[in-house]
Amino acid sequence: MKFQNAAVSYNPKALKALKGLASKDYADVIAVKDGKILMIQRSLTDDFEGGKYAFPGGKIEEGEEPIDSARREFNEETGLTATNISFLEAIKNTDGTTSYYYSASVEGELNPSAREVEVIDFYDLEQIKTLPIIMDSLARYEDLILKSETMSDEVSAIKKTLNALLARVTGSSKNMTLPLEGDGE
């Protein structure tokens, strides 16, 4: 069998358009305040499951790290700042995309995006079980909430241990707190 060399050419505009069709990954934040989870109801006019409830988050932009996307999307949708943000897990979706989930505390005042958010509020798990969850993923949400609560408890225990160690090392009997800053990653 004889093969011939063939020149292959491509149209850069067509290639760029195809890249735009590629699936994007997502980053969501499970924000806990006073034992409740922040949920948003997507805009009723949203072209993807409008009116359904979800954790605040969204698409990861090209060149953006998932944690940076989580922070940005969270702030854009809620007006709040995600603090003490910690990676929970990444889940491969049936469409081939990946969803990255983070646990966080919150600072600031709610100021939701009128374009993206219909309703925003903090809910306990029993209330969340009654909401229409995006992509019928209530079981996934329950699992992530429980992991987030467990992580929060573990972080609290670590902080208490570190503060006790600090008090012992410094010889202080005063109630001291160790300022722990950073992303928890």
C-alpha positions as CSV (number, residue, x, y, z in Angstrom):
1,M,0.0,0.0,0.0
2,K,1.4,3.4,-0.9
3,F,0.7,6.5,1.1
4,Q,1.1,10.0,-0.2
5,N,2.1,13.0,1.9
6,A,-0.8,15.4,2.3
7,A,-0.8,18.9,3.5
8,V,-3.3,19.7,6.2
9,S,-4.6,23.2,6.6
10,Y,-7.1,24.6,9.0
11,N,-9.1,27.7,9.4
12,P,-8.1,29.5,12.6
13,K,-11.6,31.2,12.9
14,A,-13.3,27.8,12.6
15,L,-11.0,26.3,15.2
16,K,-11.7,29.2,17.6
17,A,-15.4,28.7,17.1
18,L,-15.1,25.0,17.9
19,K,-13.2,25.8,21.1
20,G,-16.1,28.0,22.1
21,L,-18.4,25.1,21.8
22,A,-16.4,23.0,24.2
23,S,-17.9,22.2,27.6
24,K,-16.8,24.4,30.4
25,D,-16.2,23.3,34.0
26,Y,-17.9,24.8,37.0
27,A,-17.1,26.0,40.5
28,D,-19.6,26.3,43.3
29,V,-19.5,27.5,46.9
30,I,-21.3,25.9,49.8
31,A,-21.5,28.8,52.2
32,V,-22.4,28.2,55.8
33,K,-23.7,30.8,58.2
34,D,-25.2,30.1,61.6
35,G,-25.6,26.4,60.6
36,K,-27.5,27.2,57.4
37,I,-26.5,26.9,53.8
38,L,-26.8,29.7,51.2
39,M,-28.9,28.8,48.2
40,I,-30.0,30.8,45.2
41,Q,-33.0,30.3,43.0
42,R,-31.8,30.8,39.4
43,S,-33.5,33.5,37.4
44,L,-36.8,32.4,36.0
45,T,-35.6,33.5,32.5
46,D,-32.3,31.6,32.7
47,D,-32.0,29.3,29.7
48,F,-30.6,26.5,31.8
49,E,-33.0,25.2,34.5
50,G,-34.4,28.6,35.3
51,G,-36.2,28.7,38.6
52,K,-34.3,25.8,40.1
53,Y,-32.2,26.2,43.3
54,A,-28.4,25.8,43.4
55,F,-25.3,26.7,45.3
56,P,-23.9,30.0,44.2
57,G,-21.2,29.5,41.5
58,G,-20.8,29.2,37.8
59,K,-18.6,28.6,34.8
60,I,-14.8,28.7,35.1
61,E,-13.4,31.2,32.6
62,E,-10.6,30.3,30.3
63,G,-7.2,30.4,32.2
64,E,-9.0,30.8,35.5
65,E,-8.3,28.5,38.4
66,P,-11.4,26.8,39.9
67,I,-10.9,28.4,43.4
68,D,-10.7,31.9,41.7
69,S,-13.8,31.2,39.7
70,A,-15.6,30.1,42.9
71,R,-14.8,33.3,44.6
72,R,-15.6,35.5,41.6
73,E,-18.9,33.7,40.8
74,F,-20.0,33.7,44.5
75,N,-19.4,37.4,44.8
76,E,-21.1,38.2,41.5
77,E,-24.2,36.2,42.4
78,T,-24.5,37.1,46.1
79,G,-22.6,40.3,46.7
80,L,-20.9,38.4,49.6
81,T,-17.2,37.5,50.0
82,A,-16.3,33.9,50.5
83,T,-13.8,33.5,53.4
84,N,-12.0,30.5,54.8
85,I,-12.6,28.8,51.5
86,S,-11.6,25.1,51.3
87,F,-11.8,22.6,48.6
88,L,-14.4,19.8,49.1
89,E,-14.3,17.8,46.0
90,A,-14.4,17.6,42.2
91,I,-17.2,15.6,40.5
92,K,-17.2,14.5,36.9
93,N,-20.6,15.3,35.4
94,T,-22.4,13.1,32.8
95,D,-21.8,15.8,30.1
96,G,-18.0,15.5,30.6
97,T,-17.6,18.7,32.5
98,T,-16.2,18.8,36.1
99,S,-17.8,20.6,39.0
100,Y,-15.5,21.8,41.7
101,Y,-17.1,22.4,45.1
102,Y,-15.7,24.6,47.9
103,S,-16.9,25.2,51.5
104,A,-16.7,28.7,52.8
105,S,-17.7,31.2,55.5
106,V,-19.2,34.5,54.3
107,E,-18.7,38.2,55.0
108,G,-20.7,41.2,53.9
109,E,-24.3,41.9,53.1
110,L,-26.5,40.1,50.6
111,N,-26.7,42.0,47.3
112,P,-27.8,39.4,44.7
113,S,-27.4,39.8,41.0
114,A,-30.9,40.8,39.7
115,R,-30.0,39.3,36.3
116,E,-29.0,35.9,37.6
117,V,-30.8,35.4,40.9
118,E,-34.5,35.2,41.6
119,V,-34.3,34.4,45.4
120,I,-31.4,34.1,47.8
121,D,-31.5,32.9,51.4
122,F,-30.0,30.6,54.0
123,Y,-31.7,27.2,54.5
124,D,-31.3,24.3,56.8
125,L,-31.0,20.8,55.2
126,E,-34.6,19.9,55.8
127,Q,-35.7,23.1,54.0
128,I,-33.3,22.3,51.1
129,K,-34.9,18.9,50.7
130,T,-38.1,20.6,49.8
131,L,-36.6,22.9,47.1
132,P,-36.4,22.1,43.3
133,I,-32.7,21.5,43.0
134,I,-30.9,22.0,39.7
135,M,-30.4,18.9,37.6
136,D,-32.4,16.9,40.2
137,S,-29.2,16.5,42.2
138,L,-30.6,16.7,45.7
139,A,-28.6,13.5,46.8
140,R,-25.4,15.2,45.6
141,Y,-26.3,18.4,47.4
142,E,-27.0,16.5,50.7
143,D,-23.7,14.7,50.5
144,L,-21.8,18.0,49.8
145,I,-23.5,19.8,52.6
146,L,-22.7,17.0,55.1
147,K,-19.0,17.0,53.9
148,S,-19.0,20.8,54.3
149,E,-20.4,20.6,57.9
150,T,-17.8,17.9,58.7
151,M,-15.0,20.0,57.4
152,S,-16.2,23.0,59.3
153,D,-16.3,20.9,62.6
154,E,-12.7,19.6,61.8
155,V,-11.4,23.2,61.2
156,S,-13.0,24.3,64.5
157,A,-11.3,21.5,66.4
158,I,-7.9,22.3,64.7
159,K,-8.3,26.0,65.7
160,K,-9.0,25.0,69.3
161,T,-6.0,22.7,69.4
162,L,-3.7,25.3,67.9
163,N,-5.0,28.0,70.3
164,A,-4.4,25.7,73.3
165,L,-0.9,24.9,72.0
166,L,-0.2,28.6,71.6
167,A,-1.4,29.3,75.1
168,R,0.8,26.5,76.5
169,V,3.9,27.6,74.5
170,T,3.5,31.3,75.5
171,G,2.7,30.4,79.1
172,S,-0.4,32.5,79.0
173,S,-3.4,31.4,80.9
174,K,-5.5,34.1,79.1
175,N,-8.1,33.0,76.5
176,M,-6.0,33.5,73.4
177,T,-7.0,33.0,69.8
178,L,-4.6,32.3,67.0
179,P,-5.4,34.4,63.9
180,L,-5.7,31.8,61.1
181,E,-5.8,33.4,57.7
182,G,-5.6,32.1,54.2
183,D,-7.6,29.9,51.9
184,G,-7.6,26.7,53.7
185,E,-6.2,24.9,50.7
